[in-house]
Amino acid sequence: MTAIATLRRAIAPLGLALCAVAILHTPAHATGLATCESGPKSGWKTTEVLTKQLTDQGWQVRRIKEDGGCYEVYAIDDKGQRVEAYFHPVSLVAVPTKAR
C-alpha cells in the first residue's frame, strides 16, 4: 500500500465524523420569506387570537407556526385560495414576504 493510500484510509473516517458533526450542529433556520422584530414572547398575542381574527375575515386556518419571529399561517383565504401568510405576533398585522 502506498503512503497516499494509507493516509486516505486514515483521514476518511475523520472527514465523515466532521461532516456528521457539522450537520447535527447546524441550527434550523427560518425560511427567510419574512422576519419580524417581535421582542420577547411575553408581549406576543396568542395564535388563538390570530385564528379568530382570520376566521372572522372568512379564512379557514389550517396551521400556525413561528418562523423568523413571525407567525406563519397556512390557510384557505376568503377567496378559496391556499395561502401561506406571515403576521407580526404583537400587532397581528400581515407582514410582506420576499419572493422565493
C-alpha positions as CSV (number, residue, x, y, z in Angstrom):
1,M,0.0,0.0,0.0
2,T,1.4,3.4,-0.9
3,A,1.8,6.2,1.6
4,I,-1.0,8.2,-0.1
5,A,-3.5,5.3,0.2
6,T,-2.6,4.8,3.8
7,L,-3.1,8.5,4.5
8,R,-6.5,8.4,2.7
9,R,-7.6,5.4,4.8
10,A,-6.6,7.2,8.0
11,I,-8.3,10.5,7.1
12,A,-11.6,9.3,5.6
13,P,-13.2,8.4,9.0
14,L,-12.2,11.7,10.4
15,G,-13.7,13.5,7.4
16,L,-17.0,11.6,7.8
17,A,-17.1,12.4,11.5
18,L,-16.6,16.1,10.9
19,C,-19.4,16.2,8.3
20,A,-21.7,14.4,10.7
21,V,-20.9,16.9,13.5
22,A,-21.4,19.9,11.1
23,I,-24.8,18.5,10.0
24,L,-26.0,17.7,13.5
25,H,-25.0,21.1,15.0
26,T,-26.4,23.2,12.2
27,P,-29.4,25.2,13.7
28,A,-32.7,25.1,12.0
29,H,-33.2,28.4,10.1
30,A,-36.3,30.3,9.2
31,T,-37.3,30.3,5.6
32,G,-36.3,33.9,5.2
33,L,-39.5,34.9,3.5
34,A,-40.4,37.2,6.3
35,T,-38.8,38.4,9.5
36,C,-40.3,40.3,12.4
37,E,-38.6,42.3,15.2
38,S,-41.1,40.9,17.6
39,G,-39.4,41.3,21.0
40,P,-40.0,38.9,23.9
41,K,-42.7,36.3,23.6
42,S,-44.4,37.6,26.7
43,G,-45.6,40.5,24.5
44,W,-46.9,38.3,21.7
45,K,-50.6,37.8,21.1
46,T,-51.7,34.2,21.1
47,T,-52.3,32.1,18.0
48,E,-55.9,31.7,19.1
49,V,-56.4,35.5,18.8
50,L,-54.9,35.4,15.3
51,T,-57.0,32.4,14.3
52,K,-60.2,34.3,15.4
53,Q,-59.1,37.4,13.5
54,L,-58.6,35.4,10.3
55,T,-61.7,33.3,10.8
56,D,-63.7,36.5,11.2
57,Q,-62.3,37.5,7.8
58,G,-63.5,34.3,6.2
59,W,-60.3,32.4,6.3
60,Q,-60.0,28.7,7.1
61,V,-56.8,28.4,9.2
62,R,-55.0,25.1,8.8
63,R,-51.8,25.7,10.7
64,I,-49.9,28.4,12.5
65,K,-46.3,28.2,13.4
66,E,-43.4,30.5,14.3
67,D,-40.9,31.4,11.6
68,G,-38.4,34.3,11.7
69,G,-40.0,35.9,14.7
70,C,-43.4,36.0,12.8
71,Y,-46.5,33.8,12.9
72,E,-46.6,31.8,9.6
73,V,-50.1,30.9,8.7
74,Y,-51.3,28.2,6.3
75,A,-54.9,28.7,5.4
76,I,-57.6,29.0,2.8
77,D,-58.4,32.6,2.3
78,D,-61.9,34.2,1.8
79,K,-61.5,33.7,-2.0
80,G,-60.9,30.0,-1.6
81,Q,-57.2,30.2,-2.4
82,R,-54.5,28.3,-0.4
83,V,-52.2,30.9,1.2
84,E,-49.0,31.0,3.3
85,A,-49.0,34.3,5.0
86,Y,-47.0,35.9,7.8
87,F,-48.2,38.1,10.7
88,H,-46.4,40.1,13.3
89,P,-47.0,38.4,16.6
90,V,-47.5,41.6,18.6
91,S,-49.7,43.6,16.2
92,L,-51.1,40.7,14.1
93,V,-50.6,42.8,11.0
94,A,-49.7,41.0,7.8
95,V,-46.0,41.1,7.0
96,P,-44.8,41.4,3.4
97,T,-42.8,38.5,2.2
98,K,-39.8,38.2,-0.1
99,A,-40.1,36.2,-3.3
100,R,-38.8,32.6,-3.2
